[in-house]
Amino acid sequence: MSDDLSASNTLLEVNNLSVHFPVTKRRLFGSDTQMLRAVDDVSFVIHRGETVGLVGESGSGKTTVGRAMLRAIDPTSGEVLFNTAAPDAAQSQVAVHTLSGTALRQFRPRMSLVFQDPYSSLNPRMTVRDIIAEPLVASGLMKDRAQIDARVRDIAARCKLNLEHLRRFPHAFSGGQRQRICIARALVSKPEFVVCDESVSALDVSIQAEIVNLLRDLQDEMGVSFLFIAHDLSVVAQISHRVAVMYVGKFVEYAPTEKLFFSPRHPYTHALLSAIPLADPDANFAPIRLKGEIPNPLTAPSGCRFHTRCPFAKDRCSTDVPEWREVAAEHFTACHFAEEFDFSRPNGNASEIPA
Ligand SMILES: Nc1ncnc2c1ncn2[C@@H]1O[C@H](COP(=O)(O)OP(=O)(O)OP(=O)(O)O)[C@@H](O)[C@H]1O
């Protein structure tokens, strides 16, 4: 677990990141192209050895943030800066958003991705050994077979895979074992940053807990940082040092996990938390339920994007875009009235975060 939130421990800086997709609609005569603002002006940092949870309803832009950070897609604007050196050495900063060609290919092994579906993301015709070795071979990081085998066996053992299984094919394995194979593949190149995109969502609850524990152990051993994308706030709470909440392409709140759970400042975070059955002895805590669907980013509401569903919205919420600001130490939000709301659960404590 990383508690060092100092600037010298920063691994990734995301500054004003936007990803807009052109969407063309056919009309009777000709066509009409609009920009879909999947991610709009998002800024945050991730520290070394830290897990940042990213939550929000379907379509809010979580996957697009992760893919842009990995340069799997090109950002429309903004920066992704990666500090490559160890914290005590002189740091060397790589502007990931500007990399291309050979430089991008050489940088790729430092970042990786674990997909949601452990069934479709493994090639059924490859052995487990070859699947795990693939990133080393594809990036040209290692060429010597004995060296590759040693690295594969090392990461497979860390992921608690039986080494005898390396010669088998993926169909022989359960969902949990397959996800261990996916994690081994993602970590074989010893990346410093890994995006886990809904990586436990498809698994049974007991298996989810095993995978979350495995990711924590691997983080302690290898110092890797995770962006952990999920719908399920209770899973995110178990693994994340800090949590960001997204709504229609915007970050609405970002705070250390306990603060976000027990003193949220944004009505949307409060609404998401209201859906979790936490034992809460505080009589003042009034849960709210969200009505309606998340708006389409093509027709995102003006002002605060949440105002159309916010039970606390006032006039200016429909016209003025709220400023993204630090309302308490390490606690950021974008709500005009964050200072006025009290959604806190003063009697809550960390042990109440669902396990
Ligand atoms: N390549 C693309 N072209 C056009 N629109 C896209 C593209 N990729 C994503 N989108 C749109 O961008 C928005 C954000 O999508 P994204 O997948 O990032 O959301 P998400 O929060 O990860 O959702 P989910 O939880 O369902 O995966 C959605 O409206 C989606 O339809």
The ligand as an SDF file (V2000), in Angstrom:
LIG
                    3D

 31 33  0  0  0  0  0  0  0  0999 V2000
  -14.2140    4.4030  -30.7560 N   0  0  0  0  0  0  0  0  0  0  0  0
  -15.2990    5.0670  -30.3630 C   0  0  0  0  0  0  0  0  0  0  0  0
  -16.0210    5.7890  -31.2370 N   0  0  0  0  0  0  0  0  0  0  0  0
  -17.1150    6.4890  -30.8630 C   0  0  0  0  0  0  0  0  0  0  0  0
  -17.5740    6.5170  -29.5760 N   0  0  0  0  0  0  0  0  0  0  0  0
  -16.8940    5.8290  -28.6580 C   0  0  0  0  0  0  0  0  0  0  0  0
  -15.7320    5.0630  -28.9950 C   0  0  0  0  0  0  0  0  0  0  0  0
  -15.2710    4.4660  -27.8430 N   0  0  0  0  0  0  0  0  0  0  0  0
  -16.1140    4.8400  -26.8640 C   0  0  0  0  0  0  0  0  0  0  0  0
  -17.0870    5.6360  -27.3410 N   0  0  0  0  0  0  0  0  0  0  0  0
  -18.1730    6.2750  -26.5690 C   0  0  0  0  0  0  0  0  0  0  0  0
  -17.5350    7.0180  -25.5370 O   0  0  0  0  0  0  0  0  0  0  0  0
  -18.3360    6.9990  -24.3540 C   0  0  0  0  0  0  0  0  0  0  0  0
  -17.4940    6.4830  -23.2060 C   0  0  0  0  0  0  0  0  0  0  0  0
  -17.2170    5.1150  -23.4270 O   0  0  0  0  0  0  0  0  0  0  0  0
  -16.3520    4.2340  -22.4200 P   0  0  0  0  0  0  0  0  0  0  0  0
  -16.3010    2.8420  -22.9520 O   0  0  0  0  0  0  0  0  0  0  0  0
  -15.0700    4.9220  -22.1590 O   0  0  0  0  0  0  0  0  0  0  0  0
  -17.2560    4.2870  -21.0920 O   0  0  0  0  0  0  0  0  0  0  0  0
  -17.1760    3.3520  -19.8150 P   0  0  0  0  0  0  0  0  0  0  0  0
  -17.4600    4.2340  -18.6520 O   0  0  0  0  0  0  0  0  0  0  0  0
  -15.9020    2.5970  -19.7940 O   0  0  0  0  0  0  0  0  0  0  0  0
  -18.3940    2.3810  -20.0530 O   0  0  0  0  0  0  0  0  0  0  0  0
  -18.5230    0.8030  -19.6970 P   0  0  0  0  0  0  0  0  0  0  0  0
  -18.5290    0.7380  -18.1850 O   0  0  0  0  0  0  0  0  0  0  0  0
  -19.8250    0.4160  -20.3020 O   0  0  0  0  0  0  0  0  0  0  0  0
  -17.3380    0.1190  -20.3080 O   0  0  0  0  0  0  0  0  0  0  0  0
  -19.5400    6.1230  -24.6670 C   0  0  0  0  0  0  0  0  0  0  0  0
  -20.6180    6.9660  -25.0440 O   0  0  0  0  0  0  0  0  0  0  0  0
  -19.0700    5.2880  -25.8510 C   0  0  0  0  0  0  0  0  0  0  0  0
  -20.1570    4.9040  -26.6640 O   0  0  0  0  0  0  0  0  0  0  0  0
  1  2  1  0
  2  3  1  0
  2  7  2  0
  3  4  2  0
  4  5  1  0
  5  6  2  0
  6  7  1  0
  6 10  1  0
  7  8  1  0
  8  9  2  0
  9 10  1  0
 10 11  1  0
 11 12  1  0
 11 30  1  0
 12 13  1  0
 13 14  1  0
 13 28  1  0
 14 15  1  0
 15 16  1  0
 16 17  2  0
 16 18  1  0
 16 19  1  0
 19 20  1  0
 20 21  2  0
 20 22  1  0
 20 23  1  0
 23 24  1  0
 24 25  2  0
 24 26  1  0
 24 27  1  0
 28 29  1  0
 28 30  1  0
 30 31  1  0
M  END
$$$$
